[in-house]
Amino acid sequence: ESELFGHVKGAFSGAIRDKKGRFELADGGTIFLDEVAELPKHLQVKLLRFLQNGIIEKVGSEKTISVNTRVISATNKDLKQEIRKGRFRDDLYYRINVIPIHIPPVRDRRIDIPLLVDHFLQEVSGPGGGAEAAEPIAISREALTMMMGYKWPGNVRELQNAARERSRTSKRHSIFHRQKQWSNHFAVGSAHGTAKRSGPGLSTRSITKTQL
């Protein structure tokens, strides 16, 4: 609650000074609320009040503050089902459900996997990414095939972590399906089709162009 709406000095133990919350800091801009379905009921009430009236109250204060902030929220749960279970307010649902955008899980849009992997590998090989050199990281067709066939129960976060981990444990800036850590990660998955040996690793950009 303090993180979102801020608090005043003395509001609770350790509150040694006034603090602005995320909503106040985002005044005039946009705030992104991830996993909005996980908000406890009392915070749902405060969020609903803000969406209705554009005002917030800091923890420990009775003074209202007007804030002009656009709200973008996300969740991986079915909010209508959460409403039926009594875990999410229906009035809040209709307040935030203005322009809904449904993004299918990565397992249902496998064609995006090469693009996502390319992006994640660029993050690792770029400045500050932790790679030994800012050299593009290549990936074999076999490794990418395994990624395309895996179900990714952890969705995009699991894909991101897998790409980053494999890039940091690979040698010569190439990722191959034969690497022990790589095979262990996909032990519960299944390969999507049969891939031919490709020799040296290819950049994901090249593989994407080939597939398209």
C-alpha positions in Angstrom: 0.0 0.0 0.0 2.8 2.4 0.9 4.6 1.5 -2.3 1.6 2.4 -4.4 0.1 5.3 -2.5 3.0 6.6 -0.3 3.0 7.4 3.4 3.6 10.2 5.8 6.2 10.4 8.5 5.2 8.3 11.5 2.5 6.3 9.7 4.1 3.1 10.9 7.3 1.8 12.4 10.2 2.8 10.2 8.4 5.7 8.5 11.0 8.3 9.3 9.9 10.7 6.5 7.2 11.3 4.0 7.4 9.2 0.9 5.7 9.5 -2.5 4.0 6.4 -3.8 4.1 5.1 -7.4 0.9 6.8 -8.3 2.1 10.2 -7.2 5.4 9.7 -8.9 3.6 8.9 -12.1 1.5 12.1 -12.1 1.2 13.3 -15.6 2.4 9.9 -17.0 1.5 6.2 -17.0 1.7 3.6 -14.3 1.8 -0.1 -15.1 0.3 -2.5 -12.6 1.4 -6.1 -13.1 -0.5 -9.0 -11.7 -3.4 -6.8 -10.7 -5.5 -9.8 -9.7 -3.1 -10.3 -6.8 -4.1 -7.0 -5.2 -5.7 -7.6 -1.7 -9.3 -6.3 -1.4 -8.4 -3.2 0.6 -6.0 -2.1 -2.2 -8.6 -2.8 -4.8 -10.9 -0.4 -3.0 -8.2 2.3 -3.1 -7.5 1.7 -6.7 -11.2 1.9 -7.6 -11.4 5.2 -5.8 -8.5 6.6 -7.7 -10.0 5.4 -11.0 -13.3 7.0 -10.2 -12.2 10.3 -8.7 -8.5 10.7 -9.5 -7.5 11.0 -5.9 -5.3 9.0 -3.5 -4.6 9.1 0.2 -1.2 8.3 1.7 -0.9 5.8 4.4 -1.4 7.6 7.8 -2.9 10.7 6.2 -6.4 12.0 5.9 -5.5 14.4 3.1 -6.5 13.6 -0.4 -4.1 14.2 -3.3 -5.3 14.7 -6.9 -3.2 12.7 -9.4 -3.5 12.5 -13.2 -2.1 9.2 -14.2 -3.0 6.7 -16.9 -3.3 3.1 -15.6 -2.2 0.0 -17.6 -2.8 -3.3 -15.8 -2.0 -6.9 -16.6 -2.8 -10.3 -15.2 -2.4 -13.9 -16.2 -5.6 -14.9 -14.5 -9.2 -14.9 -15.7 -10.7 -11.9 -13.8 -14.2 -12.9 -14.4 -13.5 -16.2 -12.7 -11.7 -14.4 -9.9 -14.9 -12.3 -9.5 -17.1 -15.4 -9.3 -14.7 -16.8 -6.6 -15.0 -13.5 -4.6 -11.4 -12.6 -5.0 -11.8 -9.6 -7.3 -14.3 -6.7 -7.3 -16.6 -6.6 -10.2 -16.8 -2.8 -10.1 -13.0 -2.6 -10.4 -13.1 -5.0 -13.2 -15.4 -2.8 -15.3 -13.2 0.2 -14.5 -10.0 -1.3 -15.7 -11.5 -3.3 -18.6 -11.6 -0.3 -21.0 -9.4 -1.4 -23.8 -8.7 -5.1 -23.2 -5.7 -6.7 -25.0 -5.4 -10.5 -24.9 -1.8 -11.8 -25.4 -1.8 -15.6 -25.8 0.9 -17.6 -24.0 4.1 -18.1 -25.9 3.2 -21.8 -26.4 0.3 -20.7 -28.6 2.4 -18.3 -30.7 5.5 -20.4 -31.4 6.3 -18.3 -34.5 7.3 -15.5 -32.1 9.9 -17.6 -30.2 12.8 -16.8 -32.6 12.1 -13.1 -32.4 11.9 -13.2 -28.6 15.1 -15.2 -28.3 16.9 -12.8 -30.6 15.7 -9.9 -28.4 16.8 -11.6 -25.2 20.2 -12.6 -26.6 20.8 -9.1 -27.8 20.2 -7.9 -24.2 22.8 -10.3 -23.0 25.4 -9.5 -25.6 24.8 -5.7 -25.6 26.6 -3.2 -23.3 26.1 -4.1 -19.7 24.6 -7.4 -20.6 27.3 -9.4 -18.8 28.7 -11.1 -21.9 32.5 -11.2 -22.3 32.2 -9.2 -25.5 29.5 -7.3 -27.3 29.5 -10.1 -30.0 26.2 -11.4 -31.4 25.3 -14.8 -29.9 24.4 -17.5 -32.4 22.1 -20.4 -31.8 21.9 -23.7 -33.7 18.8 -24.8 -35.6 18.6 -27.8 -33.3 18.5 -25.7 -30.2 15.9 -23.4 -31.7 13.9 -26.4 -32.7 13.9 -27.6 -29.1 12.7 -24.2 -28.0 9.9 -24.2 -30.6 8.7 -27.6 -29.4 8.8 -26.9 -25.6 5.5 -25.9 -23.9 7.0 -23.1 -21.8 4.8 -23.4 -18.7 6.5 -20.4 -17.3 5.6 -18.4 -20.4 7.9 -15.6 -21.6 9.7 -15.2 -18.3 10.9 -18.9 -18.6 12.0 -18.3 -22.2 13.9 -15.2 -21.2 15.6 -17.0 -18.3 16.5 -20.0 -20.5 18.0 -17.8 -23.2 20.0 -15.8 -20.8 21.3 -18.8 -18.8 22.3 -20.7 -22.0 24.1 -17.7 -23.4 26.1 -17.3 -20.2 27.1 -21.0 -20.0 27.8 -21.4 -23.7 31.2 -21.2 -25.3 32.4 -19.1 -28.4 29.1 -17.1 -28.3 27.2 -20.1 -29.8 24.3 -22.1 -28.3 23.9 -25.7 -29.3 21.3 -28.3 -28.3 24.0 -30.7 -27.2 25.0 -28.6 -24.2 24.3 -30.5 -21.0 22.4 -27.6 -19.3 20.3 -27.1 -22.4 19.3 -30.7 -22.6 18.4 -30.8 -18.9 16.1 -27.8 -19.3 14.1 -29.5 -22.0 14.1 -32.9 -20.5 10.4 -32.7 -19.9 9.7 -31.1 -23.3 9.6 -32.7 -26.8 11.2 -31.6 -30.0 9.0 -29.9 -32.5 9.6 -31.9 -35.7 13.0 -33.1 -36.9 15.9 -30.7 -37.5 18.9 -31.3 -39.8 22.3 -30.7 -38.5 23.3 -27.1 -39.3 26.9 -27.0 -38.3 27.9 -23.6 -36.8 25.4 -21.7 -34.9 23.2 -19.2 -36.7 21.9 -15.9 -35.6 18.2 -16.0 -34.7 17.6 -13.3 -37.3 18.9 -15.7 -40.0 16.7 -18.5 -38.7 13.7 -16.4 -38.5 14.1 -15.3 -42.2 14.5 -18.9 -43.2 11.4 -20.0 -41.4 9.3 -17.1 -42.7 
